Amino acid sequence: MSVIEDGKTYYIQYADNQRYVSLPKSHDTGTPCEAAPKDEDKYYQKWHVKIERVVKRFEKACVITEATKKQFNLGVKSIQTYEPIVAEEGGRSWIIQDTGAKKKAADRKAARAGKGTDKADATDKEDASDKEDVSDKEDTSDKEDTDKDTEAAKVTTYTVLKRQLNGSGSTTTFKWTIHDSKMVLGPGLSGHQNWKFVEV
């Protein structure tokens, strides 16, 4: 998912199919949000969020929102039980990134830069735009491979900072993967705690 800016309001949105996460005006605690095309007649979760980085197209991302009052569920489940994420409209959010995909993207960028240097003195038989198209195809191939790995339950480790009431925090790690296009959290994550997810 990605965060789409609209003035001072941010919508939580699935980046791949332009489907918004909607929440009925009347709902029970722990009720999952529905992913549906944007409909102006419906109520949507609108979050004022802190965007710490831009999510590139090759990175897996999901928005987890920290809050203290109401419980909204963003479709996140634990491996064993259904765990609602504690969230509040107007709360803060963090974007979770696939560090493996990020590293692959950095490697591809470095490889393209190296190819450009190696070909600088060569005869210009190809148009620059054609070279760019080739790089784009490589990106697509790598992205597809990454997607396949992720869908096959490839596990990525993240550091989780548990935000305690006294202001201090304890750091731990847990396993994170994707199953049936939904985020799956490893053991130890409580839906009744506030968490900040940061890259390892």
C-alpha positions in Angstrom: 0.0 0.0 0.0 1.1 3.5 -0.4 0.1 6.9 1.0 -1.6 9.3 -1.3 -1.5 13.0 -0.4 -4.6 15.1 -0.9 -4.0 18.5 0.7 -3.4 17.8 4.3 -5.2 14.5 4.2 -3.7 11.2 3.3 -5.6 8.2 2.0 -4.3 4.7 2.6 -4.3 3.2 -0.9 -3.2 -0.1 -2.6 -0.6 1.0 -5.1 -1.1 -1.9 -7.5 -4.8 -1.6 -8.2 -5.8 1.9 -7.1 -8.2 0.5 -4.5 -8.8 2.4 -1.3 -9.1 1.0 2.2 -12.5 2.1 3.4 -14.1 1.9 6.8 -17.9 1.9 7.4 -19.1 4.8 9.6 -20.5 2.2 12.0 -18.2 -0.7 12.8 -17.2 -3.2 15.4 -13.8 -3.2 17.0 -11.5 -5.3 15.0 -13.6 -5.2 11.9 -11.3 -5.4 8.8 -11.4 -2.5 6.4 -12.6 -3.2 2.9 -10.5 -2.6 -0.2 -12.8 -1.1 -2.8 -12.7 1.5 -5.6 -13.0 5.0 -4.3 -16.6 6.1 -3.9 -17.3 9.6 -2.8 -20.5 8.4 -1.1 -18.6 6.2 1.3 -16.6 7.1 4.4 -12.8 6.5 4.0 -10.1 6.4 6.6 -8.2 9.6 6.3 -5.0 9.7 8.2 -2.6 12.5 8.9 0.6 10.6 8.7 4.4 11.1 8.9 6.0 10.0 5.6 9.6 9.1 6.3 10.5 8.1 2.8 9.1 7.6 -0.7 8.0 4.1 -1.6 9.5 3.2 -4.9 7.6 0.9 -7.3 10.0 -2.0 -6.8 9.6 -2.1 -3.0 7.0 -4.0 -1.0 5.2 -1.6 1.4 2.4 -1.5 3.9 1.3 1.2 6.2 0.9 0.4 9.9 -0.7 3.2 12.0 0.1 3.8 15.6 -2.6 5.3 17.9 -4.1 5.2 21.3 -7.9 5.4 21.2 -9.9 3.5 18.5 -9.0 0.2 17.0 -9.0 0.1 13.2 -7.8 -3.0 11.4 -5.8 -2.6 8.2 -6.2 -6.2 7.1 -3.2 -7.4 9.1 -3.3 -10.9 10.6 -0.9 -12.8 12.8 0.1 -16.3 12.0 -2.0 -17.8 14.7 -4.8 -15.4 15.5 -6.6 -12.4 14.2 -4.8 -9.4 15.7 -6.3 -5.9 15.2 -3.8 -3.1 15.0 -4.5 -0.3 17.5 -5.0 2.8 15.4 -6.6 6.2 15.6 -7.7 8.6 12.9 -5.1 11.4 12.9 -2.5 9.1 14.3 1.0 8.5 13.0 2.0 5.9 10.4 5.2 4.2 9.3 5.9 2.6 5.9 7.3 -1.0 6.0 9.7 -1.7 3.2 11.1 -4.9 1.8 14.8 -4.5 2.5 15.7 -7.3 0.1 13.9 -5.5 -2.7 15.5 -2.3 -1.8 19.0 -3.8 -1.9 18.3 -5.4 -5.3 17.2 -2.1 -6.7 20.3 -0.4 -5.4 22.4 -3.2 -7.1 20.6 -2.7 -10.3 21.1 1.1 -10.2 24.9 0.5 -9.6 25.0 -2.0 -12.5 23.3 0.4 -14.9 25.8 3.1 -13.8 28.7 0.7 -14.5 27.3 -0.2 -17.9 27.0 3.4 -18.8 30.7 4.0 -18.0 31.9 0.9 -19.8 30.1 2.0 -23.0 31.1 5.6 -22.9 34.0 5.1 -25.4 32.2 2.5 -27.5 30.6 3.2 -30.9 27.1 4.6 -30.4 25.1 2.0 -32.2 22.1 2.2 -29.9 20.0 5.1 -29.0 20.1 6.1 -25.3 16.4 5.6 -25.0 16.8 2.0 -26.2 19.4 1.4 -23.5 17.0 2.8 -21.0 14.3 0.5 -22.3 16.6 -2.5 -21.8 17.3 -1.4 -18.2 13.6 -1.1 -17.6 13.1 -4.6 -18.8 15.8 -5.8 -16.4 14.0 -4.0 -13.6 10.7 -5.6 -14.6 12.3 -9.1 -14.5 13.9 -8.5 -11.1 10.6 -7.1 -9.8 8.8 -10.2 -11.0 11.4 -12.4 -9.4 11.0 -10.5 -6.1 7.2 -10.8 -6.2 7.5 -14.5 -6.8 9.8 -14.9 -3.9 7.6 -12.9 -1.6 4.4 -14.8 -2.6 6.3 -18.0 -1.9 6.5 -16.8 1.7 10.1 -15.5 1.6 10.7 -14.2 5.1 12.2 -10.7 5.8 13.4 -9.7 9.2 12.6 -6.3 10.6 13.5 -4.6 13.8 10.4 -3.7 15.9 10.6 -0.9 18.4 8.0 -1.3 21.2 6.8 2.1 22.3 6.3 2.0 26.1 4.1 4.3 28.2 7.1 5.7 30.1 8.7 6.9 26.9 11.5 4.3 26.8 11.5 1.5 24.2 12.8 -2.0 23.9 14.0 -3.3 20.5 13.3 -6.8 19.2 13.1 -8.6 15.9 10.5 -10.8 14.3 9.7 -12.5 11.0 7.4 -10.9 8.5 6.1 -12.3 5.2 3.2 -12.2 2.8 0.5 -14.8 2.4 -2.4 -14.5 0.0 -1.5 -10.9 -0.6 -1.9 -10.1 3.1 0.7 -9.2 5.6 1.5 -12.0 8.0 3.1 -11.2 11.3 5.3 -13.5 13.3 4.7 -14.6 16.9 5.0 -12.0 19.6 3.1 -9.1 18.0 0.3 -7.8 20.2 -2.6 -5.9 18.6 -2.9 -4.0 21.8 0.5 -2.4 21.8 1.9 0.5 19.9 4.8 -0.5 17.6 7.2 1.3 15.4 8.6 -0.8 12.5 12.1 0.1 11.3 14.4 -1.5 8.8 17.1 -3.9 10.0 
